[in-house]
Amino acid sequence: SQLASEISLPIFNVAINSDGDSLAVFATDLDNLNRLLQHTTLLWNSRDELANLVLDYGTGGAVEPSDFQHVLTRLIASDTILDSSDLQFVEEFLLQLYNNFDQEEYRVVDACELIAALCILAPGSKSDKLAFIFNLYTESGQRALERYQLHCFLRAILITLSTIATIVPSGYGMDGSNRDEQMSVDVAALEMTDLVFQQISASDDSSAGGFSVTFDAFADWYTCGGHSIM
């Protein structure tokens, strides 16, 4: 029916790479995010507290599955959960998030990736979140990201968004069949990194000759059009 087709249409849909893959946000995705926030401590933990939570259980910047189980226990607001289905939902969502960062099944995820993911999921302004996550990837004493660091920064954001929303592969329909979502995300992160450096290095004197990008330069890029693809 027409009503059914309208309900299934995405609220937001944007191409994320040159292959035509897109990120689609449906009403159910927003419902799931609200459900997650309702039953976790993401609502009242600051970004610094979320970072410390991950680092408390990680070892040398790495978080293994057993470490993440401890993080998960601290994240779940058990006193708000009256239905076992809500507990199952929260656990499955957060474990899927971890697994999406561990697609190679090395059974270890970089702590910065998980901190970035939790900060994206938590309430707050987009600009504050981007600034905080950007700083996660800067080296001590530096104020800019080199190409590999920027790629990691963008990839962490895209993996988190793809966990919340739906990657729609080009030409394969809304069910996402016949295409590896991880490939879509990886291609998007690589192309966005190239695009940022191409557009910023031509206009930003602080970009060290095109070898690094400051947050101010990245923020300008994002405000002037980058937000349309991320």
Salt bridges, closest charged atoms under 4 A:
ASP19 OD2 - ARG179 NH2 3.25
ASP21 OD2 - ARG179 NH2 2.97
ASP86 OD1 - ARG35 NE 2.85
ASP86 OD2 - HIS39 NE2 3.47
GLU113 OE2 - ARG155 NH1 3.31
ASP128 OD2 - ARG47 NH2 3.99
ASP186 OD1 - ARG155 NE 3.07
ASP194 OD1 - ARG147 NH1 2.74
